[in-house]
Amino acid sequence: MESAALTSLSPLFEGIDRWVELAPLLPVLISLELVLSADNAIALASITKKLNNIEIQKIALNFGIFLSLILRIILILMAQIVLKLWPIRLLASLYLLGLFFTKINEIRINKDSITTSNEPIEIGRPSLIKIIFFLALTDLAFSIDSVAAAVAISDQFLLVITGAFIGVIALRFTSGLFIRWLDEFIRLELAGYIAVGLVGLKLLILLINPIQIIPEWFIFLTMFSLFTWGFSKRKVVDVNNAQ
């Protein structure tokens, strides 16, 4: 939901063409990116968790985020052409909605398997290369909306690329945190994927009706409510087994 931050700060960005004018805004940008990249970070953390080894997870995140930065920069430089193509926005929205429905189906299958056999179904582990590809692709889908907002706010490509760089650094940091938190809070992954579905739905609505205005306060309130619910219940640790 990074575009919400960019839109709300648009009056401050107007006329900015010197780095000295941007410097006071950097702490604000970084803070907003950390908060508003939560839905993206949960999706990336969930994808990364499919790799069992912690060190391999770190490698996947590092390479996936680096690749996503390259794709974001390419998207920014080609924004005037690419973002006018409605199939690009359609594919991004369908991809995010697909992630949401795939996770819902996975949760349903595991719930049914636990009910019948008390054992969750073990899903095959994907390769490192496949995970890196999905990480970059997922971030790119999220970036469509935020890059469109950034380019609309400022025609200074270096400024927009700096924002993208800050965004991926924040995303790497928050994704690493969420990998741990997904093991601790049982509702967090579902809350994150609901947010992913809402981002996809938002893209689809704006594609069908470009003049549709979705209030920023509604977006912030919805995300805040979702993640408050996501962090509301911890996993119960069996003390006897832990010992």
C-alpha atoms as one frame of an Amber mdcrd trajectory, in Angstrom:
protein
   0.000   0.000   0.000   2.969   2.344  -0.554   0.941   4.451  -2.995  -1.221
   5.683  -0.127   1.829   7.266   1.468   2.935   8.830  -1.798  -0.499  10.279
  -2.489  -0.898  11.737   0.995   2.506  13.433   0.679   1.894  14.769  -2.837
   1.579  18.448  -1.751   5.049  18.200  -0.197   6.568  16.673  -3.324   5.240
  19.318  -5.700   8.070  21.498  -6.884  10.827  19.449  -5.260  13.761  19.466
  -7.643  16.723  19.732  -5.283  18.092  17.029  -2.986  18.417  19.541  -0.135
  14.633  20.002  -0.286  14.078  16.238  -0.187  16.399  15.490   2.752  13.967
  16.520   5.547  11.335  14.182   4.058  13.532  11.063   3.988  12.817  10.002
   7.620   9.090  10.381   6.931   9.367   8.349   3.722  11.332   5.585   5.439
   8.834   5.375   8.318   5.877   5.243   5.950   7.537   2.605   3.781   8.179
   0.421   6.839   4.537   0.630   7.916   2.832   0.510   4.523   4.914  -2.307
   3.047   3.514  -4.714   5.662   1.094  -6.452   3.281   3.812  -6.903   0.664
   6.303  -8.039   3.333   3.955 -10.720   4.685   3.416 -12.129   1.204   7.178
 -12.234   0.583   7.825 -13.742   4.033   5.195 -16.435   3.442   6.723 -17.323
   0.059  10.225 -17.406   1.565   9.118 -19.674   4.436   8.554 -22.458   1.921
  12.327 -22.902   2.159  13.125 -24.696   5.424  16.715 -23.539   5.934  17.136
 -20.090   7.529  20.346 -19.314   5.650  18.744 -20.238   2.329  15.765 -18.036
   3.246  18.147 -15.094   3.711  19.778 -15.795   0.343  16.356 -15.971  -1.336
  15.255 -12.672   0.226  18.504 -10.896  -0.662  18.480 -12.001  -4.310  14.699
 -11.658  -4.645  14.697  -8.111  -3.262  17.704  -7.150  -5.413  15.950  -8.454
  -8.525  12.771  -6.643  -7.517  14.721  -3.366  -7.246  16.009  -3.803 -10.791
  12.469  -4.513 -12.017  11.136  -1.464 -10.149  13.741   0.801 -11.745  12.911
  -0.578 -15.206   9.221  -0.023 -14.475   9.903   3.581 -13.385  11.970   4.372
 -16.481   9.305   2.872 -18.739   6.356   4.081 -16.661   4.976   6.493 -19.245
   4.596   3.595 -21.695   4.021   0.530 -19.527   1.506   1.986 -17.064  -0.765
   3.120 -19.895  -1.190  -0.513 -20.966  -4.279  -1.811 -19.165  -3.241  -5.487
 -19.552  -0.266  -4.788 -17.234  -2.546  -3.548 -14.459  -4.962  -6.393 -15.109
  -2.205  -9.002 -14.821  -0.942  -7.401 -11.593  -4.408  -7.386 -10.028  -5.148
 -10.982 -11.119  -1.763 -12.155  -9.808  -2.389 -10.630  -6.363  -5.940 -11.988
  -6.252  -4.528 -15.362  -7.316  -2.102 -15.286  -4.368  -5.005 -14.596  -2.029
  -7.257 -17.387  -3.336  -4.342 -19.853  -3.473  -3.582 -19.207   0.204  -7.257
 -19.531   1.164  -7.432 -22.864  -0.676  -4.208 -24.034   0.984  -5.610 -23.168
   4.423  -8.828 -25.044   3.613  -6.951 -28.163   2.450  -4.737 -28.205   5.542
  -7.745 -27.690   7.807  -9.558 -30.626   6.195  -6.461 -32.826   6.460  -6.022
 -32.028  10.161  -9.701 -32.798  10.779  -9.467 -36.223   9.125  -5.956 -37.369
   9.991  -4.580 -34.886  12.536  -1.675 -34.267  10.154  -1.324 -31.288   7.770
  -0.599 -32.168   4.159   3.100 -31.806   3.382   3.499 -29.703   0.262   6.603
 -30.176  -1.863   9.379 -27.660  -1.297  10.083 -25.387  -4.293  13.604 -24.631
  -5.481  15.603 -21.558  -4.459  15.497 -20.152  -8.004  11.719 -20.539  -8.134
  11.303 -18.746  -4.805  13.550 -15.851  -5.934  11.486 -15.533  -9.115   8.199
 -15.474  -7.187   9.557 -12.908  -4.712  10.521 -10.536  -7.532   7.264 -11.112
  -9.415   5.145 -10.523  -6.299   6.929  -7.277  -5.470   6.562  -6.148  -9.085
   2.794  -6.710  -8.902   2.655  -4.608  -5.730   4.838  -1.939  -7.367   2.438
  -1.193 -10.232   0.216   0.971  -8.041   2.981   2.691  -6.068   5.109   3.474
  -9.136   2.101   4.947 -10.926   1.445   7.209  -7.924   5.132   8.185  -7.621
   5.477   9.083 -11.296   2.250  11.107 -11.129   3.623  13.085  -8.165   7.087
  13.848  -9.526   8.741  13.803 -12.928  12.166  13.641 -11.264  13.160  10.054
 -12.055  16.154  10.139  -9.698  13.831  11.139  -6.859  11.356   8.371  -7.692
  14.155   5.787  -7.991  15.459   6.901  -4.592  11.986   6.271  -3.189  11.991
   2.822  -4.787  15.406   2.062  -3.261  14.162   3.097   0.180  11.094   0.945
  -0.391  13.001  -2.261  -1.146  15.399  -1.717   1.781  12.384  -1.299   4.076
  10.812  -4.366   2.466  13.916  -6.488   3.096  13.919  -5.438   6.744  10.198
  -6.026   7.334  10.167  -9.327   5.406  12.896 -10.686   7.666  10.876  -9.708
  10.724   7.661 -11.208   9.385   9.329 -14.583   8.732   9.761 -14.849  12.512
   6.392 -13.325  13.348   4.505 -15.734  11.078   5.655 -18.544  13.368   4.536
 -16.629  16.449   1.138 -15.167  15.510  -1.360 -17.653  14.077  -3.631 -15.081
  12.395  -0.925 -12.911  10.850  -0.444 -14.817   7.586  -4.170 -14.827   6.828
  -4.417 -11.115   7.678  -1.547 -10.411   5.292  -3.113 -12.365   2.440  -6.467
 -10.643   2.967  -4.537  -7.373   2.567  -2.934  -8.767  -0.601  -6.390  -9.624
  -1.947  -7.618  -6.115  -1.158  -4.685  -4.578  -3.046  -5.503  -6.761  -6.044
  -9.181  -5.811  -5.792  -8.263  -2.129  -5.580  -6.183  -2.388  -8.764  -9.064
  -4.137 -10.521 -11.626  -1.531  -9.402  -9.410   1.347 -10.565  -8.851  -0.432
 -13.875 -12.594  -0.838 -14.458 -13.423   2.644 -13.193 -10.347   4.946 -13.269
 -12.257   7.896 -11.781 -13.275   5.865  -8.739 -11.860   7.477  -5.599 -10.962
   5.223  -2.686 -10.469   7.410   0.440  -7.001   7.179   1.971  -8.479   7.083
   5.488 -10.403   3.955   4.513  -7.235   2.244   3.251  -5.265   3.104   6.393
  -8.133   2.078   8.706  -8.627  -1.227   6.870  -4.920  -2.102   6.977  -4.645
  -1.090  10.637  -7.663  -3.221  11.558  -6.368  -6.224   9.612  -2.933  -6.210
  11.187  -4.308  -5.503  14.659  -6.351  -8.689  14.234  -3.312 -10.482  12.771
  -1.196  -9.730  15.837  -4.019 -10.468  18.281  -3.329 -14.174  18.898  -0.056
 -15.958  19.589   0.617 -19.635  19.099   0.327 -21.686  22.258   3.672 -23.220
  23.134   3.595 -26.682  24.705   5.989 -26.254  27.631   6.401 -30.006  28.146
   7.352 -30.587  24.493   9.600 -27.550  24.498  11.566 -29.050  27.355
